[in-house]
Amino acid sequence: MKQTNQVIEMSFMGHDIVIPKGTKITNQTASGIDENYNFISDLSWIPTIEFGGKQVQNFSLIHDATYRGISIPKEKVETV
């Protein structure tokens, strides 16, 4: 299994995000498995946002992460 080897702070599709250390990584692309790409596969860390006075899922970020993919440099990935 591959995972992030450190906390990663970055900007993604207009969102400032913090990806926890140990977040699962996949090499799955639209064309199949490609070891040259590392995408976040576990999105459970995405925080909720306040909307209309309520805490709701950040569907915009979840959508972008699912369909665009959050790419992680190989230097920040480890195999466990």
BELZILIN-V499641 format. One line per field, one symbol per residue. phi: phi as a letter, one per 30 degrees, with the letter a starting at -180 (. if undefined). A space follows every 10 residues. Layout:
BEGIN
phi=???
END
This chain:
BEGIN
phi=.cadcadbca cbhicdbbcd djddcbcdbd cjdbddbbcd cccdddddbd biibdbdddd ddddddccic dcdddcbbcb
END
